[in-house]
Amino acid sequence: MIDPKRKKHVIMISKPFLFDNRQLPKSYEGLEIKSKIEGGLPEEFKIEKEMAKKDYLWAPNRFEKYVDRCSEDIRKQFGNPNMSRMEMLDALAFGSFEDHKKKTQMLINEGKIPAISLN
């Protein structure tokens, strides 16, 4: 597939929301790996269409709320009863929760996404 934004070849995969993103490499044989979520999203990630421009679907606090509400289910799904809160956040938030928070703040600063609270 060719990434329409960057005009380069990428590997595109589909995955469910509840997926350990830490298991995905960033690239394979020189091709960047892009992913999209197939299937439904948890209630923390559902927003009305008219709110889409005022809210950020992948806001870090949405991941935190979901992990806090569903930690036992997440541990069962990943088969790791000792998984910590930060491990769950890293797994769900594209591989690194802290990196995701930094990227979100950068996108806010650049005006690419609406201002949200990162606390």
HELIX and SHEET records of a PDB file:
HELIX    1   1 ASN A   21  GLN A   23  5                                   3    
HELIX    2   2 GLU A   43  PHE A   45  5                                   3    
HELIX    3   3 LYS A   49  MET A   51  5                                   3    
HELIX    4   4 PRO A   60  PHE A   78  1                                  19    
HELIX    5   5 ARG A   85  LEU A   92  1                                   8    
HELIX    6   6 PHE A   97  ASN A  109  1                                  13    
SHEET    1   A 4 ILE A   2  ASP A   3  0                                        
SHEET    2   A 4 LYS A   8  LYS A  15 -1                                        
SHEET    3   A 4 LEU A  31  ILE A  37  1                                        
SHEET    4   A 4 SER A  27  TYR A  28 -1                                        
END                                                                             
